[in-house]
Amino acid sequence: MRHGYRLDHVALCVRDLQRSIAFYRDILGFEPIERAGSAHVAWLTIGGLDTIHLIEAEFGATHLTKNTHFALRVADFDAFVAEISARGVAFCDWPGEAGQIGTRRDGFRQVYLRDPDDYWVEINDHMQADAEG
C-alpha cells in the first residue's frame, strides 16, 4: 500500500556531537537547524528539506561496511570531488581503491567517504540526470 511516503530524516548515533556537526557542516554543506531537544542532539538540513539527526551517545564496537550507507546527490560531482581532494578528505570507490571514482551499473559516478564515526556516505552525480531529464 502506498501512502505518498517521503524520507523524513536519517538518525545516526555519534560519539562526539561537535566533531560530527563539523563534518556534516564543513565537508558536506549541511546547516544546523534549531529543534527542541537535549544538548546531546543536533539536527542539520541540506536544502531545507533533507534532514540528518545526530544523537551523541556511547555505543559499542561496530563494523560498518559500505553496505550500510546513505547517499547524497550533488549537482556538480566534479567540483565536489575537487573540493574534498583539495581539503585532504579521504574517499574511495566501491571496491575501496583510495582516491578513485567509481561508476555504478546504471552509469552514475560515485565516491564514498567516512564520517567521524565511520559511517559510509556515498556521493553521486545522479542529480545531473534529474537536471537533464
N, CA, C and O atoms as CSV, one atom per row, in Angstrom:
chain,resi,resn,atom,element,x,y,z
A,1,MET,N,N,0.845,-1.176,0.000
A,1,MET,CA,C,0.000,0.000,0.000
A,1,MET,C,C,0.889,1.238,0.000
A,1,MET,O,O,1.852,1.310,0.763
A,2,ARG,N,N,0.581,2.181,-0.826
A,2,ARG,CA,C,1.385,3.409,-0.908
A,2,ARG,C,C,0.642,4.556,-0.238
A,2,ARG,O,O,-0.568,4.719,-0.392
A,3,HIS,N,N,1.393,5.330,0.497
A,3,HIS,CA,C,0.815,6.452,1.226
A,3,HIS,C,C,1.530,7.757,0.920
A,3,HIS,O,O,1.440,8.702,1.703
A,4,GLY,N,N,2.229,7.831,-0.185
A,4,GLY,CA,C,2.969,9.045,-0.507
A,4,GLY,C,C,4.147,9.264,0.420
A,4,GLY,O,O,4.449,10.397,0.794
A,5,TYR,N,N,4.812,8.183,0.789
A,5,TYR,CA,C,5.955,8.294,1.690
A,5,TYR,C,C,7.064,9.136,1.085
A,5,TYR,O,O,7.266,9.162,-0.129
A,6,ARG,N,N,7.762,9.811,1.951
A,6,ARG,CA,C,8.974,10.531,1.604
A,6,ARG,C,C,9.887,10.446,2.813
A,6,ARG,O,O,9.426,10.584,3.946
A,7,LEU,N,N,11.150,10.226,2.594
A,7,LEU,CA,C,12.080,10.114,3.711
A,7,LEU,C,C,12.073,11.406,4.514
A,7,LEU,O,O,12.194,12.493,3.949
A,8,ASP,N,N,11.933,11.290,5.825
A,8,ASP,CA,C,11.888,12.457,6.700
A,8,ASP,C,C,13.274,12.814,7.219
A,8,ASP,O,O,13.700,13.963,7.099
A,9,HIS,N,N,13.977,11.856,7.787
A,9,HIS,CA,C,15.330,12.115,8.267
A,9,HIS,C,C,16.085,10.810,8.451
A,9,HIS,O,O,15.502,9.726,8.468
A,10,VAL,N,N,17.392,10.941,8.589
A,10,VAL,CA,C,18.273,9.826,8.919
A,10,VAL,C,C,18.864,10.145,10.286
A,10,VAL,O,O,19.378,11.243,10.497
A,11,ALA,N,N,18.795,9.199,11.212
A,11,ALA,CA,C,19.352,9.394,12.553
A,11,ALA,C,C,20.612,8.547,12.700
A,11,ALA,O,O,20.631,7.367,12.353
A,12,LEU,N,N,21.658,9.173,13.221
A,12,LEU,CA,C,22.927,8.476,13.433
A,12,LEU,C,C,23.380,8.667,14.874
A,12,LEU,O,O,23.331,9.776,15.406
A,13,CYS,N,N,23.814,7.598,15.492
A,13,CYS,CA,C,24.424,7.665,16.809
A,13,CYS,C,C,25.884,8.072,16.605
A,13,CYS,O,O,26.597,7.453,15.816
A,14,VAL,N,N,26.327,9.111,17.315
A,14,VAL,CA,C,27.696,9.611,17.151
A,14,VAL,C,C,28.395,9.672,18.507
A,14,VAL,O,O,27.750,9.810,19.547
A,15,ARG,N,N,29.711,9.569,18.480
A,15,ARG,CA,C,30.490,9.599,19.723
A,15,ARG,C,C,30.775,11.025,20.195
A,15,ARG,O,O,30.785,11.289,21.397
A,16,ASP,N,N,31.005,11.944,19.257
A,16,ASP,CA,C,31.370,13.327,19.576
A,16,ASP,C,C,30.499,14.240,18.722
A,16,ASP,O,O,30.751,14.412,17.530
A,17,LEU,N,N,29.482,14.818,19.331
A,17,LEU,CA,C,28.491,15.597,18.593
A,17,LEU,C,C,29.122,16.763,17.836
A,17,LEU,O,O,28.808,16.974,16.664
A,18,GLN,N,N,29.996,17.516,18.477
A,18,GLN,CA,C,30.584,18.688,17.824
A,18,GLN,C,C,31.456,18.297,16.635
A,18,GLN,O,O,31.442,18.975,15.607
A,19,ARG,N,N,32.204,17.220,16.766
A,19,ARG,CA,C,33.037,16.745,15.659
A,19,ARG,C,C,32.161,16.315,14.483
A,19,ARG,O,O,32.494,16.584,13.329
A,20,SER,N,N,31.053,15.653,14.771
A,20,SER,CA,C,30.146,15.212,13.705
A,20,SER,C,C,29.434,16.392,13.058
A,20,SER,O,O,29.265,16.421,11.838
A,21,ILE,N,N,29.016,17.362,13.858
A,21,ILE,CA,C,28.403,18.571,13.291
A,21,ILE,C,C,29.386,19.229,12.334
A,21,ILE,O,O,29.008,19.617,11.229
A,22,ALA,N,N,30.641,19.359,12.745
A,22,ALA,CA,C,31.656,19.996,11.896
A,22,ALA,C,C,31.820,19.246,10.579
A,22,ALA,O,O,31.936,19.878,9.529
A,23,PHE,N,N,31.832,17.921,10.606
A,23,PHE,CA,C,31.976,17.135,9.381
A,23,PHE,C,C,30.795,17.377,8.444
A,23,PHE,O,O,30.995,17.714,7.277
A,24,TYR,N,N,29.591,17.214,8.929
A,24,TYR,CA,C,28.421,17.352,8.061
A,24,TYR,C,C,28.226,18.797,7.595
A,24,TYR,O,O,27.725,19.025,6.494
A,25,ARG,N,N,28.612,19.767,8.415
A,25,ARG,CA,C,28.506,21.175,8.034
A,25,ARG,C,C,29.632,21.567,7.077
A,25,ARG,O,O,29.369,22.107,6.003
A,26,ASP,N,N,30.873,21.302,7.453
A,26,ASP,CA,C,32.019,21.818,6.709
A,26,ASP,C,C,32.382,20.998,5.474
A,26,ASP,O,O,32.846,21.560,4.482
A,27,ILE,N,N,32.182,19.691,5.514
A,27,ILE,CA,C,32.542,18.839,4.382
A,27,ILE,C,C,31.367,18.643,3.434
A,27,ILE,O,O,31.540,18.703,2.217
A,28,LEU,N,N,30.169,18.409,3.976
A,28,LEU,CA,C,29.018,18.088,3.128
A,28,LEU,C,C,28.027,19.229,2.950
A,28,LEU,O,O,27.097,19.107,2.152
A,29,GLY,N,N,28.197,20.333,3.669
A,29,GLY,CA,C,27.359,21.507,3.444
A,29,GLY,C,C,26.019,21.524,4.158
A,29,GLY,O,O,25.157,22.334,3.817
A,30,PHE,N,N,25.819,20.651,5.142
A,30,PHE,CA,C,24.581,20.692,5.927
A,30,PHE,C,C,24.587,21.929,6.811
A,30,PHE,O,O,25.647,22.426,7.189
A,31,GLU,N,N,23.398,22.425,7.139
A,31,GLU,CA,C,23.263,23.580,8.022
A,31,GLU,C,C,22.538,23.160,9.293
A,31,GLU,O,O,21.487,22.523,9.223
A,32,PRO,N,N,23.093,23.514,10.465
A,32,PRO,CA,C,22.388,23.204,11.713
A,32,PRO,C,C,21.052,23.944,11.764
A,32,PRO,O,O,20.953,25.092,11.330
A,33,ILE,N,N,20.042,23.289,12.290
A,33,ILE,CA,C,18.734,23.922,12.475
A,33,ILE,C,C,18.332,23.776,13.933
A,33,ILE,O,O,18.740,22.835,14.613
A,34,GLU,N,N,17.535,24.708,14.397
A,34,GLU,CA,C,17.093,24.689,15.789
A,34,GLU,C,C,15.928,23.727,15.948
A,34,GLU,O,O,14.942,23.797,15.215
A,35,ARG,N,N,16.053,22.853,16.888
A,35,ARG,CA,C,14.978,21.931,17.260
A,35,ARG,C,C,15.049,21.764,18.771
A,35,ARG,O,O,16.134,21.752,19.352
A,36,ALA,N,N,13.909,21.638,19.393
A,36,ALA,CA,C,13.892,21.379,20.829
A,36,ALA,C,C,14.535,20.026,21.087
A,36,ALA,O,O,14.389,19.096,20.294
A,37,GLY,N,N,15.230,19.928,22.174
A,37,GLY,CA,C,15.873,18.652,22.488
A,37,GLY,C,C,16.975,18.833,23.501
A,37,GLY,O,O,17.087,19.882,24.135
A,38,SER,N,N,17.771,17.828,23.646
A,38,SER,CA,C,18.831,17.865,24.635
A,38,SER,C,C,20.108,18.425,24.025
A,38,SER,O,O,20.202,18.636,22.816
A,39,ALA,N,N,21.084,18.659,24.890
A,39,ALA,CA,C,22.383,19.158,24.435
A,39,ALA,C,C,23.155,18.075,23.690
A,39,ALA,O,O,24.198,18.355,23.098
A,40,HIS,N,N,22.658,16.856,23.713
A,40,HIS,CA,C,23.344,15.736,23.066
A,40,HIS,C,C,22.715,15.363,21.731
A,40,HIS,O,O,22.940,14.272,21.207
A,41,VAL,N,N,21.925,16.279,21.189
A,41,VAL,CA,C,21.202,16.025,19.940
A,41,VAL,C,C,21.365,17.228,19.024
A,41,VAL,O,O,21.319,18.370,19.482
A,42,ALA,N,N,21.553,16.978,17.740
A,42,ALA,CA,C,21.610,18.069,16.756
A,42,ALA,C,C,20.845,17.652,15.509
A,42,ALA,O,O,20.823,16.481,15.129
A,43,TRP,N,N,20.223,18.636,14.888
A,43,TRP,CA,C,19.532,18.442,13.612
A,43,TRP,C,C,20.232,19.313,12.587
A,43,TRP,O,O,20.541,20.473,12.859
A,44,LEU,N,N,20.482,18.760,11.411
A,44,LEU,CA,C,21.089,19.517,10.324
A,44,LEU,C,C,20.274,19.266,9.068
A,44,LEU,O,O,19.673,18.204,8.905
A,45,THR,N,N,20.258,20.254,8.182
A,45,THR,CA,C,19.482,20.126,6.953
A,45,THR,C,C,20.337,20.508,5.758
A,45,THR,O,O,21.321,21.239,5.879
A,46,ILE,N,N,19.947,20.008,4.627
A,46,ILE,CA,C,20.578,20.397,3.374
A,46,ILE,C,C,19.454,20.759,2.422
A,46,ILE,O,O,18.584,19.937,2.135
A,47,GLY,N,N,19.471,21.972,1.940
A,47,GLY,CA,C,18.419,22.418,1.041
A,47,GLY,C,C,17.087,22.646,1.726
A,47,GLY,O,O,16.071,22.808,1.051
A,48,GLY,N,N,17.067,22.662,3.053
A,48,GLY,CA,C,15.838,22.905,3.779
A,48,GLY,C,C,14.877,21.732,3.805
A,48,GLY,O,O,13.825,21.815,4.439
A,49,LEU,N,N,15.211,20.646,3.134
A,49,LEU,CA,C,14.286,19.517,3.045
A,49,LEU,C,C,14.817,18.257,3.701
A,49,LEU,O,O,14.145,17.664,4.545
A,50,ASP,N,N,15.998,17.853,3.325
A,50,ASP,CA,C,16.555,16.596,3.809
A,50,ASP,C,C,17.282,16.837,5.123
A,50,ASP,O,O,18.094,17.754,5.237
A,51,THR,N,N,16.982,16.008,6.109
A,51,THR,CA,C,17.459,16.255,7.459
A,51,THR,C,C,18.224,15.059,8.003
A,51,THR,O,O,17.880,13.903,7.758
A,52,ILE,N,N,19.277,15.380,8.752
A,52,ILE,CA,C,20.031,14.355,9.463
A,52,ILE,C,C,19.935,14.675,10.952
A,52,ILE,O,O,20.028,15.836,11.352
A,53,HIS,N,N,19.750,13.655,11.759
A,53,HIS,CA,C,19.560,13.780,13.198
A,53,HIS,C,C,20.747,13.098,13.864
A,53,HIS,O,O,20.885,11.877,13.781
A,54,LEU,N,N,21.602,13.867,14.518
A,54,LEU,CA,C,22.786,13.329,15.186
A,54,LEU,C,C,22.499,13.199,16.677
A,54,LEU,O,O,22.057,14.154,17.316
A,55,ILE,N,N,22.748,12.026,17.221
A,55,ILE,CA,C,22.467,11.752,18.627
A,55,ILE,C,C,23.759,11.270,19.278
A,55,ILE,O,O,24.266,10.198,18.950
A,56,GLU,N,N,24.287,12.072,20.204
A,56,GLU,CA,C,25.535,11.705,20.874
A,56,GLU,C,C,25.258,10.675,21.962
A,56,GLU,O,O,24.426,10.893,22.842
A,57,ALA,N,N,25.962,9.559,21.890
A,57,ALA,CA,C,25.795,8.500,22.882
A,57,ALA,C,C,26.968,7.538,22.771
A,57,ALA,O,O,27.657,7.487,21.752
A,58,GLU,N,N,27.177,6.790,23.821
A,58,GLU,CA,C,28.182,5.734,23.780
A,58,GLU,C,C,27.597,4.556,23.017
A,58,GLU,O,O,26.423,4.222,23.179
A,59,PHE,N,N,28.401,3.942,22.205
A,59,PHE,CA,C,27.953,2.717,21.566
A,59,PHE,C,C,29.136,1.795,21.411
A,59,PHE,O,O,30.284,2.234,21.333
A,60,GLY,N,N,28.845,0.526,21.366
A,60,GLY,CA,C,29.880,-0.498,21.336
A,60,GLY,C,C,30.604,-0.548,20.009
A,60,GLY,O,O,30.352,0.241,19.099
A,61,ALA,N,N,31.495,-1.487,19.934
A,61,ALA,CA,C,32.255,-1.684,18.704
A,61,ALA,C,C,31.303,-2.037,17.567
A,61,ALA,O,O,30.405,-2.865,17.722
A,62,THR,N,N,31.512,-1.410,16.456
A,62,THR,CA,C,30.682,-1.686,15.288
A,62,THR,C,C,31.587,-1.996,14.109
A,62,THR,O,O,32.748,-1.590,14.072
A,63,HIS,N,N,31.052,-2.698,13.178
A,63,HIS,CA,C,31.774,-2.984,11.941
A,63,HIS,C,C,30.870,-2.529,10.808
A,63,HIS,O,O,29.927,-3.226,10.434
A,64,LEU,N,N,31.161,-1.366,10.269
A,64,LEU,CA,C,30.319,-0.800,9.223
A,64,LEU,C,C,30.990,-0.978,7.870
A,64,LEU,O,O,32.117,-0.529,7.663
A,65,THR,N,N,30.303,-1.624,6.968
A,65,THR,CA,C,30.791,-1.758,5.603
A,65,THR,C,C,30.021,-0.776,4.727
A,65,THR,O,O,29.080,-0.129,5.187
A,66,LYS,N,N,30.419,-0.670,3.480
A,66,LYS,CA,C,29.702,0.216,2.562
A,66,LYS,C,C,28.277,-0.256,2.303
A,66,LYS,O,O,27.462,0.501,1.776
A,67,ASN,N,N,27.969,-1.496,2.665
A,67,ASN,CA,C,26.587,-1.954,2.536
A,67,ASN,C,C,25.648,-1.153,3.431
A,67,ASN,O,O,24.450,-1.066,3.158
A,68,THR,N,N,26.188,-0.568,4.500
A,68,THR,CA,C,25.421,0.314,5.379
A,68,THR,C,C,25.887,1.734,5.092
A,68,THR,O,O,26.932,2.166,5.578
A,69,HIS,N,N,25.114,2.444,4.309
A,69,HIS,CA,C,25.475,3.813,3.934
A,69,HIS,C,C,24.216,4.587,3.581
A,69,HIS,O,O,23.141,4.012,3.411
A,70,PHE,N,N,24.368,5.895,3.474
A,70,PHE,CA,C,23.324,6.694,2.850
A,70,PHE,C,C,23.979,7.482,1.736
A,70,PHE,O,O,25.191,7.693,1.746
A,71,ALA,N,N,23.186,7.915,0.781
A,71,ALA,CA,C,23.736,8.564,-0.413
A,71,ALA,C,C,23.170,9.963,-0.577
A,71,ALA,O,O,22.003,10.224,-0.285
A,72,LEU,N,N,24.025,10.850,-1.050
A,72,LEU,CA,C,23.640,12.219,-1.385
A,72,LEU,C,C,23.955,12.455,-2.854
A,72,LEU,O,O,24.997,12.030,-3.352
A,73,ARG,N,N,23.055,13.129,-3.535
A,73,ARG,CA,C,23.287,13.528,-4.927
A,73,ARG,C,C,23.854,14.940,-4.923
A,73,ARG,O,O,23.439,15.775,-4.119
A,74,VAL,N,N,24.790,15.208,-5.807
A,74,VAL,CA,C,25.316,16.568,-5.942
A,74,VAL,C,C,25.132,17.037,-7.377
A,74,VAL,O,O,25.189,16.246,-8.319
A,75,ALA,N,N,24.911,18.332,-7.525
A,75,ALA,CA,C,24.685,18.905,-8.854
A,75,ALA,C,C,25.967,18.929,-9.676
A,75,ALA,O,O,25.932,18.705,-10.887
A,76,ASP,N,N,27.105,19.200,-9.023
A,76,ASP,CA,C,28.382,19.266,-9.736
A,76,ASP,C,C,29.357,18.293,-9.078
A,76,ASP,O,O,30.127,18.666,-8.192
A,77,PHE,N,N,29.312,17.060,-9.520
A,77,PHE,CA,C,30.113,15.982,-8.941
A,77,PHE,C,C,31.607,16.287,-9.038
A,77,PHE,O,O,32.344,16.095,-8.072
A,78,ASP,N,N,32.053,16.760,-10.199
A,78,ASP,CA,C,33.481,17.040,-10.390
A,78,ASP,C,C,33.967,18.115,-9.426
A,78,ASP,O,O,35.061,18.004,-8.874
A,79,ALA,N,N,33.163,19.155,-9.219
A,79,ALA,CA,C,33.540,20.218,-8.287
A,79,ALA,C,C,33.597,19.680,-6.859
A,79,ALA,O,O,34.487,20.047,-6.091
A,80,PHE,N,N,32.651,18.811,-6.503
A,80,PHE,CA,C,32.658,18.218,-5.165
A,80,PHE,C,C,33.932,17.409,-4.943
A,80,PHE,O,O,34.599,17.572,-3.922
A,81,VAL,N,N,34.270,16.542,-5.887
A,81,VAL,CA,C,35.467,15.706,-5.751
A,81,VAL,C,C,36.719,16.583,-5.682
A,81,VAL,O,O,37.625,16.305,-4.896
A,82,ALA,N,N,36.776,17.630,-6.492
A,82,ALA,CA,C,37.927,18.540,-6.452
A,82,ALA,C,C,38.036,19.214,-5.087
A,82,ALA,O,O,39.135,19.358,-4.550
A,83,GLU,N,N,36.900,19.627,-4.524
A,83,GLU,CA,C,36.911,20.304,-3.227
A,83,GLU,C,C,37.374,19.375,-2.112
A,83,GLU,O,O,38.227,19.754,-1.310
A,84,ILE,N,N,36.822,18.155,-2.050
A,84,ILE,CA,C,37.246,17.271,-0.959
A,84,ILE,C,C,38.691,16.820,-1.144
A,84,ILE,O,O,39.397,16.586,-0.163
A,85,SER,N,N,39.133,16.697,-2.386
A,85,SER,CA,C,40.536,16.348,-2.642
A,85,SER,C,C,41.451,17.451,-2.139
A,85,SER,O,O,42.458,17.179,-1.485
A,86,ALA,N,N,41.102,18.699,-2.442
A,86,ALA,CA,C,41.908,19.841,-2.010
A,86,ALA,C,C,41.949,19.956,-0.488
A,86,ALA,O,O,42.933,20.434,0.075
A,87,ARG,N,N,40.887,19.522,0.170
A,87,ARG,CA,C,40.817,19.598,1.630
A,87,ARG,C,C,41.422,18.375,2.310
A,87,ARG,O,O,41.461,18.300,3.538
A,88,GLY,N,N,41.891,17.425,1.522
A,88,GLY,CA,C,42.516,16.239,2.088
A,88,GLY,C,C,41.538,15.229,2.669
A,88,GLY,O,O,41.918,14.405,3.502
A,89,VAL,N,N,40.280,15.287,2.236
A,89,VAL,CA,C,39.279,14.332,2.716
A,89,VAL,C,C,39.445,13.024,1.945
A,89,VAL,O,O,39.397,13.008,0.715
A,90,ALA,N,N,39.638,11.945,2.668
A,90,ALA,CA,C,39.828,10.637,2.031
A,90,ALA,C,C,38.514,10.138,1.440
A,90,ALA,O,O,37.454,10.269,2.053
A,91,PHE,N,N,38.597,9.565,0.238
A,91,PHE,CA,C,37.435,8.945,-0.389
A,91,PHE,C,C,37.912,7.760,-1.212
A,91,PHE,O,O,39.103,7.610,-1.484
A,92,CYS,N,N,36.967,6.927,-1.598
A,92,CYS,CA,C,37.308,5.749,-2.389
A,92,CYS,C,C,36.125,5.352,-3.262
A,92,CYS,O,O,35.042,5.928,-3.166
A,93,ASP,N,N,36.350,4.363,-4.108
A,93,ASP,CA,C,35.260,3.796,-4.900
A,93,ASP,C,C,34.680,2.601,-4.133
A,93,ASP,O,O,35.132,2.297,-3.029
A,94,TRP,N,N,33.678,1.920,-4.716
A,94,TRP,CA,C,33.033,0.797,-4.026
A,94,TRP,C,C,34.016,-0.304,-3.611
A,94,TRP,O,O,33.920,-0.798,-2.488
A,95,PRO,N,N,34.968,-0.710,-4.485
A,95,PRO,CA,C,35.908,-1.756,-4.056
A,95,PRO,C,C,36.889,-1.289,-2.973
A,95,PRO,O,O,37.557,-2.115,-2.352
A,96,GLY,N,N,36.980,0.029,-2.741
A,96,GLY,CA,C,37.851,0.541,-1.694
A,96,GLY,C,C,39.157,1.132,-2.171
A,96,GLY,O,O,40.056,1.363,-1.363
A,97,GLU,N,N,39.287,1.385,-3.476
A,97,GLU,CA,C,40.510,1.988,-4.013
A,97,GLU,C,C,40.552,3.472,-3.641
A,97,GLU,O,O,39.710,4.254,-4.081
A,98,ALA,N,N,41.526,3.843,-2.839
A,98,ALA,CA,C,41.640,5.214,-2.349
A,98,ALA,C,C,41.776,6.209,-3.493
A,98,ALA,O,O,42.525,5.980,-4.443
A,99,GLY,N,N,41.044,7.318,-3.393
A,99,GLY,CA,C,41.128,8.399,-4.365
A,99,GLY,C,C,40.504,8.096,-5.713
A,99,GLY,O,O,40.676,8.866,-6.657
A,100,GLN,N,N,39.784,6.992,-5.822
A,100,GLN,CA,C,39.201,6.596,-7.105
A,100,GLN,C,C,37.704,6.890,-7.159
A,100,GLN,O,O,36.996,6.780,-6.158
A,101,ILE,N,N,37.244,7.263,-8.340
A,101,ILE,CA,C,35.824,7.483,-8.609
A,101,ILE,C,C,35.276,6.211,-9.239
A,101,ILE,O,O,35.855,5.675,-10.183
A,102,GLY,N,N,34.171,5.739,-8.716
A,102,GLY,CA,C,33.539,4.545,-9.261
A,102,GLY,C,C,32.390,4.908,-10.181
A,102,GLY,O,O,31.875,6.026,-10.145
A,103,THR,N,N,31.999,3.959,-10.998
A,103,THR,CA,C,30.829,4.123,-11.858
A,103,THR,C,C,29.872,2.979,-11.559
A,103,THR,O,O,30.226,1.804,-11.665
A,104,ARG,N,N,28.652,3.349,-11.183
A,104,ARG,CA,C,27.639,2.339,-10.890
A,104,ARG,C,C,27.189,1.666,-12.179
A,104,ARG,O,O,27.470,2.149,-13.276
A,105,ARG,N,N,26.493,0.553,-12.036
A,105,ARG,CA,C,25.987,-0.167,-13.208
A,105,ARG,C,C,25.031,0.675,-14.032
A,105,ARG,O,O,24.900,0.468,-15.239
A,106,ASP,N,N,24.357,1.629,-13.386
A,106,ASP,CA,C,23.429,2.500,-14.117
A,106,ASP,C,C,24.134,3.701,-14.744
A,106,ASP,O,O,23.482,4.570,-15.323
A,107,GLY,N,N,25.467,3.754,-14.631
A,107,GLY,CA,C,26.247,4.791,-15.289
A,107,GLY,C,C,26.569,6.009,-14.448
A,107,GLY,O,O,27.363,6.851,-14.869
A,108,PHE,N,N,25.978,6.126,-13.274
A,108,PHE,CA,C,26.259,7.284,-12.436
A,108,PHE,C,C,27.578,7.094,-11.700
A,108,PHE,O,O,27.919,5.989,-11.279
A,109,ARG,N,N,28.312,8.194,-11.554
A,109,ARG,CA,C,29.591,8.150,-10.845
A,109,ARG,C,C,29.346,8.307,-9.348
A,109,ARG,O,O,28.362,8.909,-8.918
A,110,GLN,N,N,30.275,7.746,-8.564
A,110,GLN,CA,C,30.117,7.806,-7.115
A,110,GLN,C,C,31.465,7.722,-6.421
A,110,GLN,O,O,32.426,7.160,-6.946
A,111,VAL,N,N,31.506,8.296,-5.229
A,111,VAL,CA,C,32.623,8.116,-4.308
A,111,VAL,C,C,32.031,7.854,-2.927
A,111,VAL,O,O,30.873,8.171,-2.657
A,112,TYR,N,N,32.847,7.275,-2.073
A,112,TYR,CA,C,32.442,7.007,-0.696
A,112,TYR,C,C,33.434,7.662,0.239
A,112,TYR,O,O,34.642,7.627,0.003
A,113,LEU,N,N,32.915,8.265,1.311
A,113,LEU,CA,C,33.765,8.801,2.353
A,113,LEU,C,C,33.173,8.419,3.694
A,113,LEU,O,O,32.004,8.047,3.787
A,114,ARG,N,N,33.987,8.514,4.728
A,114,ARG,CA,C,33.543,8.150,6.074
A,114,ARG,C,C,33.410,9.386,6.936
A,114,ARG,O,O,34.220,10.310,6.862
A,115,ASP,N,N,32.364,9.383,7.762
A,115,ASP,CA,C,32.219,10.469,8.725
A,115,ASP,C,C,33.073,10.132,9.952
A,115,ASP,O,O,33.707,9.077,9.980
A,116,PRO,N,N,33.103,11.009,10.969
A,116,PRO,CA,C,33.968,10.758,12.124
A,116,PRO,C,C,33.667,9.468,12.894
A,116,PRO,O,O,34.519,8.991,13.644
A,117,ASP,N,N,32.473,8.900,12.721
A,117,ASP,CA,C,32.127,7.654,13.408
A,117,ASP,C,C,32.175,6.450,12.481
A,117,ASP,O,O,31.651,5.385,12.807
A,118,ASP,N,N,32.803,6.620,11.331
A,118,ASP,CA,C,32.999,5.570,10.328
A,118,ASP,C,C,31.743,5.170,9.569
A,118,ASP,O,O,31.725,4.117,8.932
A,119,TYR,N,N,30.683,5.989,9.620
A,119,TYR,CA,C,29.543,5.740,8.745
A,119,TYR,C,C,29.959,6.074,7.319
A,119,TYR,O,O,30.640,7.073,7.086
A,120,TRP,N,N,29.557,5.250,6.376
A,120,TRP,CA,C,29.859,5.488,4.972
A,120,TRP,C,C,28.816,6.416,4.363
A,120,TRP,O,O,27.617,6.253,4.587
A,121,VAL,N,N,29.287,7.391,3.592
A,121,VAL,CA,C,28.420,8.315,2.866
A,121,VAL,C,C,28.786,8.215,1.388
A,121,VAL,O,O,29.937,8.431,1.010
A,122,GLU,N,N,27.810,7.888,0.566
A,122,GLU,CA,C,28.009,7.865,-0.888
A,122,GLU,C,C,27.636,9.232,-1.439
A,122,GLU,O,O,26.603,9.797,-1.080
A,123,ILE,N,N,28.480,9.755,-2.308
A,123,ILE,CA,C,28.172,10.981,-3.043
A,123,ILE,C,C,28.132,10.588,-4.511
A,123,ILE,O,O,29.077,9.987,-5.022
A,124,ASN,N,N,27.036,10.928,-5.194
A,124,ASN,CA,C,26.935,10.538,-6.603
A,124,ASN,C,C,26.424,11.683,-7.462
A,124,ASN,O,O,25.991,12.718,-6.956
A,125,ASP,N,N,26.485,11.474,-8.774
A,125,ASP,CA,C,26.055,12.511,-9.721
A,125,ASP,C,C,24.677,12.213,-10.314
A,125,ASP,O,O,24.364,12.667,-11.415
A,126,HIS,N,N,23.859,11.458,-9.597
A,126,HIS,CA,C,22.510,11.123,-10.060
A,126,HIS,C,C,21.672,12.379,-10.304
A,126,HIS,O,O,20.773,12.365,-11.144
A,127,MET,N,N,21.957,13.462,-9.578
A,127,MET,CA,C,21.207,14.711,-9.738
A,127,MET,C,C,21.368,15.274,-11.150
A,127,MET,O,O,20.458,15.925,-11.664
A,128,GLN,N,N,22.511,15.030,-11.774
A,128,GLN,CA,C,22.723,15.544,-13.127
A,128,GLN,C,C,21.715,14.951,-14.092
A,128,GLN,O,O,21.291,15.628,-15.028
A,129,ALA,N,N,21.322,13.707,-13.888
A,129,ALA,CA,C,20.304,13.088,-14.741
A,129,ALA,C,C,18.955,13.760,-14.528
A,129,ALA,O,O,18.190,13.932,-15.477
A,130,ASP,N,N,18.654,14.145,-13.271
A,130,ASP,CA,C,17.403,14.847,-12.997
A,130,ASP,C,C,17.361,16.180,-13.734
A,130,ASP,O,O,16.324,16.567,-14.272
A,131,ALA,N,N,18.506,16.887,-13.756
A,131,ALA,CA,C,18.568,18.191,-14.423
A,131,ALA,C,C,18.436,18.048,-15.933
A,131,ALA,O,O,17.855,18.903,-16.601
A,132,GLU,N,N,18.986,16.950,-16.467
A,132,GLU,CA,C,18.936,16.735,-17.913
A,132,GLU,C,C,17.587,16.186,-18.362
A,132,GLU,O,O,17.179,16.368,-19.509
A,133,GLY,N,N,16.880,15.490,-17.413
A,133,GLY,CA,C,15.685,14.737,-17.680
A,133,GLY,C,C,14.547,15.400,-18.277
A,133,GLY,O,O,13.518,14.767,-18.512
